[in-house]
């Protein structure tokens, strides 16, 4: 937990104050091989910030973009440290979930018009690495009072996955777009597994199911 918010959840969790502390827990996870099956980093945005603070202090500069560090050198040092520790974590063989918030970003189409798209809030450097290695990039959002996990991207939302044999609708006619999350975590998990095992009957597109389009969730 790089940010507060998990006190009401029945999970094994550890508050992470700084990058050194995170690295120490990666050490422990490398030693402990028979208990934890899944690791969740909440949020990867703050994790990268903590990494940047650590590298700046370690190497004696105020910010990676400082001119005295050298053009691009500061960011390269941060990226190297970030990738090193994330690689160590992934090499433990556990399922790993990276949590980021969503915000709306404006893009320019090649044909001319501009459009808004929901994308993760993590910085460009972190996103380039995390999105590049993730098997599933999903957006969890509200549509009225209903919740969906969107796994198929569009001009409206940054999503996608690499699983060729999974997330087909039951008759194999098309790919699953979104998965209804139901009323609680048990129903959400059951629905996710149905979709993963190609048992969801429709593509689940929220616009078709609720009449509402994707929008950024306002964090309160």
Backbone torsions as a table, in degrees:
resi	resn	phi	psi	omega
1	UNK	NA	101.7	175.6
2	UNK	-84.9	-13.5	174.7
3	UNK	-135.5	153.7	-179.7
4	UNK	-69.4	161.3	176.8
5	UNK	137.9	-3.3	-177.3
6	UNK	-103.7	8.2	-175.1
7	UNK	-64.6	-26.6	-179.1
8	UNK	-90.9	3.9	-177.3
9	UNK	-101.1	140.9	177.9
10	UNK	-86.7	76.9	-177.5
11	UNK	-139.8	158.3	169.1
12	UNK	-77.9	121.7	-177.0
13	UNK	-142.3	155.3	178.8
14	UNK	-139.2	124.2	174.5
15	UNK	-71.3	132.8	-178.6
16	UNK	-110.1	117.3	-175.9
17	UNK	-86.1	-33.3	-177.9
18	UNK	-155.4	175.8	-175.2
19	UNK	-66.9	-36.1	177.4
20	UNK	-58.3	-42.7	-179.8
21	UNK	-64.3	-40.9	177.5
22	UNK	-60.9	-44.7	-179.4
23	UNK	-62.7	-36.2	178.5
24	UNK	-65.3	-37.3	178.2
25	UNK	-72.9	-30.3	172.8
26	UNK	-63.8	-39.6	175.4
27	UNK	-57.0	-46.2	-179.0
28	UNK	-64.9	-38.6	179.2
29	UNK	-67.4	-31.8	176.2
30	UNK	-68.5	-32.4	179.5
31	UNK	-79.6	-37.9	-178.2
32	UNK	-91.2	110.0	-172.4
33	UNK	-111.6	-4.3	-169.6
34	UNK	-125.3	21.6	-178.5
35	UNK	-126.2	-70.4	-176.8
36	UNK	-74.8	130.0	179.3
37	UNK	-103.1	-23.8	-176.7
38	UNK	-136.7	137.7	177.9
39	UNK	-117.7	133.0	177.5
40	UNK	-118.8	127.5	176.9
41	UNK	-106.2	117.1	-173.6
42	UNK	-129.9	104.9	-1.8
43	UNK	-109.1	159.8	177.4
44	UNK	-69.6	-24.9	176.5
45	UNK	-56.9	-52.2	-177.2
46	UNK	-72.1	-32.9	177.1
47	UNK	-57.3	-44.4	179.4
48	UNK	-66.1	-38.1	177.7
49	UNK	-62.4	-41.8	178.5
50	UNK	-64.7	-37.3	176.8
51	UNK	-63.6	-43.5	179.6
52	UNK	-62.0	-43.9	178.2
53	UNK	-59.9	-41.4	-179.0
54	UNK	-63.8	-46.9	-177.1
55	UNK	-67.1	-40.0	178.4
56	UNK	-60.2	-44.3	180.0
57	UNK	-69.5	-41.2	-179.0
58	UNK	-62.7	-41.7	-173.3
59	UNK	-101.6	3.4	170.4
60	UNK	74.5	40.6	172.1
61	UNK	-135.9	158.8	-173.2
62	UNK	-79.2	-34.9	-177.5
63	UNK	-155.0	146.9	-178.1
64	UNK	-59.0	-22.5	-178.6
65	UNK	-89.4	0.1	179.7
66	UNK	-57.3	135.7	-175.4
67	UNK	-62.8	-35.0	-176.0
68	UNK	-68.5	-16.2	179.0
69	UNK	-75.4	-29.8	-175.2
70	UNK	110.2	144.0	-174.8
71	UNK	-59.7	115.5	176.6
72	UNK	78.0	-11.4	-175.0
73	UNK	-67.6	-40.9	-178.9
74	UNK	-61.2	-46.8	179.3
75	UNK	-64.9	-35.0	178.4
76	UNK	-64.6	-39.2	178.1
77	UNK	-64.2	-40.9	178.3
78	UNK	-65.6	-47.2	-179.2
79	UNK	-59.6	-40.5	-179.0
80	UNK	-63.2	-44.6	179.3
81	UNK	-66.8	-42.9	-179.8
82	UNK	-60.9	-49.2	-179.2
83	UNK	-65.2	-36.5	179.9
84	UNK	-59.4	-49.3	-176.7
85	UNK	-73.8	-36.8	177.4
86	UNK	-66.4	-36.9	177.1
87	UNK	-64.9	-41.5	176.7
88	UNK	-59.5	-42.4	179.2
89	UNK	-64.1	-47.3	-178.8
90	UNK	-64.7	-31.7	-178.9
91	UNK	-71.0	-8.0	174.0
92	UNK	-73.7	-11.1	175.1
93	UNK	84.7	8.6	-179.3
94	UNK	-89.3	155.9	169.5
95	UNK	-65.6	136.8	-175.9
96	UNK	-129.2	130.1	179.7
97	UNK	-116.5	127.0	176.9
98	UNK	-107.4	120.5	-178.6
99	UNK	-99.7	133.1	173.5
100	UNK	-137.9	156.6	173.8
101	UNK	-83.4	177.0	180.0
102	UNK	-120.7	145.2	172.4
103	UNK	-145.2	164.8	-178.4
104	UNK	-91.7	130.3	179.7
105	UNK	-125.3	140.2	-179.2
106	UNK	-87.7	134.8	178.7
107	UNK	-123.2	156.4	177.8
108	UNK	-110.3	117.7	178.0
109	UNK	-72.8	152.4	179.8
110	UNK	-61.6	-30.4	-179.1
111	UNK	-78.6	-10.7	175.6
112	UNK	129.7	-52.6	-174.3
113	UNK	-68.6	151.8	176.5
114	UNK	-93.7	153.7	178.1
115	UNK	-148.5	155.4	178.9
116	UNK	-98.1	143.5	-178.6
117	UNK	-141.5	138.5	175.3
118	UNK	-77.9	124.1	-178.9
119	UNK	-136.3	160.9	176.4
120	UNK	-62.8	150.2	-179.6
121	UNK	-82.6	-7.5	-179.7
122	UNK	-63.1	150.7	-177.3
123	UNK	-62.8	164.7	-175.8
124	UNK	-57.5	-43.1	-176.7
125	UNK	-66.5	-43.9	178.6
126	UNK	-66.0	-42.7	-178.4
127	UNK	-62.3	-40.1	-178.5
128	UNK	-59.3	-38.1	-179.0
129	UNK	-80.5	-49.9	-174.5
130	UNK	-66.3	-48.4	-179.7
131	UNK	-64.7	-31.6	179.6
132	UNK	-67.4	-26.2	-177.1
133	UNK	-106.7	-14.3	-174.8
134	UNK	-69.8	136.5	174.3
135	UNK	-77.0	-32.1	179.5
136	UNK	-133.6	127.0	172.3
137	UNK	-113.6	109.2	-172.2
138	UNK	-121.3	150.0	175.5
139	UNK	-114.5	122.4	179.1
140	UNK	-101.8	114.2	-174.4
141	UNK	-142.5	162.1	176.9
142	UNK	-94.6	139.3	172.7
143	UNK	-128.3	94.3	-167.7
144	UNK	68.3	-124.1	178.0
145	UNK	-99.2	0.1	-178.9
146	UNK	-97.5	146.7	-178.2
147	UNK	-115.9	139.3	178.8
148	UNK	-134.1	150.2	171.5
149	UNK	-108.5	107.9	-177.4
150	UNK	-90.1	129.7	-177.6
151	UNK	-123.0	0.6	178.4
152	UNK	-117.8	122.0	-173.9
153	UNK	-76.6	165.3	178.5
154	UNK	-158.2	-174.7	175.3
155	UNK	-67.2	-13.5	-176.5
156	UNK	-95.3	-27.1	-173.2
157	UNK	-149.3	139.6	179.9
158	UNK	-84.7	105.4	-179.4
159	UNK	-148.7	172.9	175.3
160	UNK	155.8	170.3	176.3
161	UNK	-155.0	167.0	-175.7
162	UNK	-110.8	10.9	-171.4
163	UNK	-90.0	102.1	-174.2
164	UNK	-69.5	-33.8	-173.5
165	UNK	-98.5	3.8	-177.1
166	UNK	-124.0	165.2	178.0
167	UNK	63.2	43.4	166.6
168	UNK	-101.9	150.1	172.8
169	UNK	-67.5	165.3	-169.9
170	UNK	-58.0	-36.4	-179.2
171	UNK	-89.1	6.4	176.7
172	UNK	63.4	20.5	-177.8
173	UNK	-81.8	-22.5	-178.5
174	UNK	-160.6	169.3	179.5
175	UNK	-86.0	152.4	174.1
176	UNK	-67.9	132.8	176.8
177	UNK	-91.3	-50.0	-178.2
178	UNK	-145.5	157.7	-177.7
179	UNK	-119.4	122.6	177.0
180	UNK	-65.7	135.1	-175.9
181	UNK	-94.7	-2.8	173.7
182	UNK	66.6	-154.7	-172.7
183	UNK	-100.8	-15.4	-179.5
184	UNK	-154.8	177.5	-175.0
185	UNK	-66.0	-31.1	179.1
186	UNK	-67.1	-44.1	178.4
187	UNK	-67.7	-37.3	178.3
188	UNK	-61.7	-45.7	-179.7
189	UNK	-64.9	-43.1	-180.0
190	UNK	-61.2	-43.0	179.6
191	UNK	-67.3	-37.6	178.2
192	UNK	-62.2	-43.9	-179.3
193	UNK	-67.6	-34.9	174.9
194	UNK	-60.5	-45.9	179.5
195	UNK	-65.8	-42.7	179.5
196	UNK	-59.8	-39.0	-178.0
197	UNK	-91.9	18.4	174.1
198	UNK	63.0	39.2	-178.9
199	UNK	-114.6	0.2	178.5
200	UNK	-74.8	134.2	-171.6
201	UNK	-78.7	-30.9	179.1
202	UNK	-123.8	172.0	179.6
203	UNK	-73.1	-13.2	174.0
204	UNK	72.2	16.5	-176.9
205	UNK	-60.5	121.6	-175.3
206	UNK	-56.9	-36.1	-179.9
207	UNK	-61.5	-37.1	178.3
208	UNK	-76.2	-35.3	-175.4
209	UNK	-79.2	-34.7	-173.7
210	UNK	-121.1	-14.4	-175.5
211	UNK	80.2	6.7	-178.1
212	UNK	-114.6	142.6	179.3
213	UNK	-90.9	168.0	178.6
214	UNK	-62.6	143.3	175.5
215	UNK	-151.1	157.2	178.8
216	UNK	-69.0	140.0	177.2
217	UNK	-81.1	128.6	177.2
218	UNK	-82.6	119.3	-178.5
219	UNK	-82.3	126.8	-178.2
220	UNK	-102.1	NA	NA
